[in-house]
Amino acid sequence: MDTRYQQASKEAKLSLLLTIIYLLAWVLSAYLGSDKLGLLGLPLWFELSCILVPIGFILLCWAIVKFQFQDIPLEQTK
């Protein structure tokens, strides 16, 4: 099998996994967070689900792209 397809499959699986983890983290922090005020003066559930989780996942996505994804040629190789 062409290694390009293997790499593309690996990257697609990682992307799907990151999406599922993000959705779970967002839902858990939104629905399990309390109504207490957080550091920014907003409700804690809002700070977690709309500020901290996205920032954390931006960093996680950067790390995954930096260390797991590869540039692959799109042309046919012989």
The 8 nearest C-alpha neighbors of each residue, nearest first, counted from 0:
[[1, 2, 4, 5, 3, 6, 8, 7],
 [0, 2, 3, 4, 5, 6, 76, 75],
 [3, 1, 5, 4, 6, 0, 7, 71],
 [4, 2, 6, 1, 5, 7, 71, 72],
 [5, 3, 7, 2, 6, 1, 8, 0],
 [4, 6, 2, 8, 3, 7, 9, 1],
 [5, 7, 9, 3, 8, 4, 10, 2],
 [8, 6, 4, 10, 9, 5, 3, 11],
 [7, 9, 11, 5, 6, 10, 4, 12],
 [10, 8, 6, 12, 7, 11, 5, 13],
 [9, 11, 13, 7, 8, 12, 14, 6],
 [10, 12, 14, 8, 13, 9, 7, 15],
 [13, 11, 15, 9, 14, 10, 16, 8],
 [14, 12, 16, 10, 11, 15, 17, 9],
 [15, 13, 11, 17, 12, 16, 10, 18],
 [14, 16, 18, 12, 17, 13, 11, 19],
 [15, 17, 13, 19, 18, 14, 12, 20],
 [18, 16, 20, 14, 15, 19, 21, 13],
 [19, 17, 15, 21, 16, 20, 22, 14],
 [18, 20, 22, 16, 21, 17, 23, 15],
 [21, 19, 17, 23, 22, 18, 24, 16],
 [22, 20, 24, 18, 19, 23, 17, 25],
 [21, 23, 25, 19, 20, 24, 26, 18],
 [22, 24, 20, 26, 25, 21, 27, 19],
 [25, 23, 21, 27, 22, 26, 28, 20],
 [24, 26, 48, 22, 28, 23, 27, 29],
 [25, 27, 29, 23, 28, 24, 30, 22],
 [28, 26, 24, 30, 31, 29, 25, 23],
 [27, 29, 48, 25, 32, 31, 26, 30],
 [30, 28, 44, 26, 48, 27, 32, 31],
 [29, 31, 27, 28, 32, 26, 44, 33],
 [30, 32, 28, 27, 29, 33, 44, 26],
 [33, 31, 44, 28, 30, 29, 43, 34],
 [32, 34, 35, 44, 43, 31, 42, 30],
 [33, 35, 42, 43, 36, 44, 32, 45],
 [36, 34, 33, 42, 43, 37, 44, 41],
 [35, 37, 42, 40, 41, 43, 34, 38],
 [36, 38, 43, 40, 39, 41, 42, 35],
 [37, 39, 40, 36, 41, 43, 46, 42],
 [40, 38, 41, 37, 46, 36, 42, 43],
 [41, 39, 36, 37, 38, 42, 43, 46],
 [40, 42, 36, 39, 37, 43, 46, 45],
 [43, 41, 36, 34, 45, 44, 35, 37],
 [42, 44, 37, 46, 45, 36, 35, 33],
 [43, 45, 32, 29, 47, 42, 46, 33],
 [46, 44, 48, 43, 42, 47, 49, 29],
 [47, 45, 50, 43, 49, 44, 48, 51],
 [46, 48, 51, 44, 45, 50, 28, 49],
 [47, 49, 25, 29, 28, 45, 52, 46],
 [48, 50, 45, 46, 47, 53, 51, 52],
 [49, 51, 46, 53, 47, 52, 48, 54],
 [50, 52, 47, 54, 53, 55, 46, 49],
 [51, 53, 55, 48, 54, 50, 47, 56],
 [54, 52, 56, 55, 51, 50, 57, 49],
 [55, 53, 57, 51, 56, 52, 50, 58],
 [56, 54, 52, 58, 53, 57, 51, 59],
 [55, 57, 59, 53, 58, 54, 60, 52],
 [56, 58, 54, 60, 59, 55, 53, 61],
 [59, 57, 61, 56, 55, 60, 62, 54],
 [58, 60, 56, 62, 61, 57, 55, 63],
 [61, 59, 63, 57, 62, 58, 56, 64],
 [60, 62, 58, 64, 59, 63, 65, 57],
 [63, 61, 65, 59, 60, 64, 66, 58],
 [62, 64, 60, 67, 66, 65, 61, 59],
 [65, 63, 68, 61, 62, 67, 66, 60],
 [66, 64, 62, 63, 61, 67, 68, 69],
 [65, 67, 63, 64, 62, 68, 69, 61],
 [68, 66, 63, 64, 65, 69, 10, 62],
 [67, 69, 64, 66, 10, 65, 63, 70],
 [70, 68, 71, 67, 6, 64, 66, 65],
 [71, 69, 72, 68, 73, 6, 3, 7],
 [70, 72, 69, 73, 3, 6, 7, 74],
 [73, 71, 74, 70, 3, 75, 76, 69],
 [72, 74, 71, 75, 3, 76, 70, 4],
 [75, 73, 72, 76, 71, 77, 3, 1],
 [74, 76, 77, 73, 72, 3, 1, 71],
 [77, 75, 74, 72, 73, 1, 3, 2],
 [76, 75, 74, 1, 72, 73, 2, 3]]
